[in-house]
Amino acid sequence: MSSTEFNNIPSTTTEDQWRARERSGEVSASEPVWVFATKSLLYPVIPAITLLICLLAWDEPLYGPYILVGVIAFLGVADLLDSIALRITPASAMALRCLVDITLRWAR
């Protein structure tokens, strides 16, 4: 391949690049098993581990209500973080993103 042929390689559009960046943190079954498991369990495990650390710090045994709080926290965080975007973007950035998105759609 000569150096002039590199200019003929099609580049991805900015819209595709935006979408790829937005999906980078999402869980996908097409990823390797260990990546899928890590992404799926990372956020729900954090409150359960925090509860265990607090119980150890205050020398409390893990029993009844603490187990219930741990299970509810695990399930609640898993459900909550599936429906909420993890990154908070400022309103001005959102407006600019919408403007770019609309402009790209109209340009087609």
TIKOLVEX-743916 format. One record per residue (C-alpha): residue number from 1; chain; y, z, x. Coordinates in steps of 0.5 Angstrom, whole numbers, always signed. Layout:
! residues N
(r NUM; "A"; (Y; Z; X))
...
This chain:
! residues 108
(r 1; "A"; (+0; +0; +0))
(r 2; "A"; (+7; -2; +3))
(r 3; "A"; (+13; +2; +3))
(r 4; "A"; (+16; -3; -2))
(r 5; "A"; (+10; -1; -7))
(r 6; "A"; (+12; +6; -8))
(r 7; "A"; (+18; +4; -12))
(r 8; "A"; (+14; +1; -17))
(r 9; "A"; (+10; +7; -19))
(r 10; "A"; (+12; +10; -26))
(r 11; "A"; (+15; +16; -26))
(r 12; "A"; (+14; +21; -31))
(r 13; "A"; (+20; +22; -36))
(r 14; "A"; (+24; +28; -36))
(r 15; "A"; (+21; +30; -43))
(r 16; "A"; (+14; +30; -40))
(r 17; "A"; (+16; +35; -35))
(r 18; "A"; (+20; +39; -40))
(r 19; "A"; (+13; +40; -44))
(r 20; "A"; (+9; +41; -38))
(r 21; "A"; (+14; +47; -36))
(r 22; "A"; (+13; +50; -43))
(r 23; "A"; (+6; +50; -43))
(r 24; "A"; (+5; +53; -36))
(r 25; "A"; (+4; +60; -39))
(r 26; "A"; (+0; +58; -45))
(r 27; "A"; (-8; +59; -45))
(r 28; "A"; (-12; +53; -45))
(r 29; "A"; (-20; +52; -46))
(r 30; "A"; (-19; +46; -41))
(r 31; "A"; (-18; +51; -35))
(r 32; "A"; (-23; +54; -31))
(r 33; "A"; (-27; +60; -34))
(r 34; "A"; (-23; +65; -29))
(r 35; "A"; (-16; +63; -30))
(r 36; "A"; (-18; +63; -38))
(r 37; "A"; (-20; +70; -38))
(r 38; "A"; (-15; +72; -34))
(r 39; "A"; (-9; +69; -38))
(r 40; "A"; (-13; +72; -44))
(r 41; "A"; (-14; +79; -42))
(r 42; "A"; (-8; +80; -38))
(r 43; "A"; (-3; +82; -43))
(r 44; "A"; (-7; +86; -47))
(r 45; "A"; (-10; +90; -42))
(r 46; "A"; (-4; +93; -39))
(r 47; "A"; (-2; +98; -45))
(r 48; "A"; (-10; +100; -44))
(r 49; "A"; (-9; +101; -37))
(r 50; "A"; (-2; +105; -38))
(r 51; "A"; (-5; +109; -43))
(r 52; "A"; (-11; +111; -38))
(r 53; "A"; (-6; +113; -33))
(r 54; "A"; (-2; +117; -37))
(r 55; "A"; (-8; +121; -39))
(r 56; "A"; (-10; +122; -32))
(r 57; "A"; (-3; +124; -30))
(r 58; "A"; (-3; +129; -36))
(r 59; "A"; (-10; +131; -35))
(r 60; "A"; (-12; +129; -42))
(r 61; "A"; (-19; +127; -44))
(r 62; "A"; (-20; +120; -47))
(r 63; "A"; (-22; +122; -54))
(r 64; "A"; (-21; +120; -62))
(r 65; "A"; (-14; +119; -63))
(r 66; "A"; (-13; +116; -56))
(r 67; "A"; (-18; +111; -56))
(r 68; "A"; (-15; +109; -63))
(r 69; "A"; (-8; +108; -60))
(r 70; "A"; (-12; +104; -54))
(r 71; "A"; (-15; +99; -59))
(r 72; "A"; (-9; +98; -63))
(r 73; "A"; (-5; +97; -57))
(r 74; "A"; (-10; +92; -54))
(r 75; "A"; (-10; +88; -61))
(r 76; "A"; (-3; +89; -62))
(r 77; "A"; (-1; +86; -56))
(r 78; "A"; (-6; +80; -56))
(r 79; "A"; (-3; +78; -63))
(r 80; "A"; (+4; +80; -61))
(r 81; "A"; (+5; +76; -55))
(r 82; "A"; (+1; +70; -58))
(r 83; "A"; (+7; +69; -63))
(r 84; "A"; (+13; +71; -59))
(r 85; "A"; (+15; +67; -53))
(r 86; "A"; (+15; +71; -47))
(r 87; "A"; (+21; +68; -43))
(r 88; "A"; (+28; +69; -47))
(r 89; "A"; (+33; +63; -46))
(r 90; "A"; (+40; +64; -47))
(r 91; "A"; (+43; +61; -53))
(r 92; "A"; (+47; +56; -48))
(r 93; "A"; (+41; +54; -45))
(r 94; "A"; (+37; +53; -52))
(r 95; "A"; (+43; +48; -54))
(r 96; "A"; (+43; +44; -48))
(r 97; "A"; (+35; +43; -48))
(r 98; "A"; (+36; +41; -56))
(r 99; "A"; (+42; +36; -54))
(r 100; "A"; (+37; +33; -48))
(r 101; "A"; (+31; +33; -53))
(r 102; "A"; (+35; +29; -59))
(r 103; "A"; (+38; +25; -54))
(r 104; "A"; (+32; +23; -51))
(r 105; "A"; (+29; +22; -58))
(r 106; "A"; (+35; +17; -60))
(r 107; "A"; (+34; +13; -53))
(r 108; "A"; (+27; +11; -55))
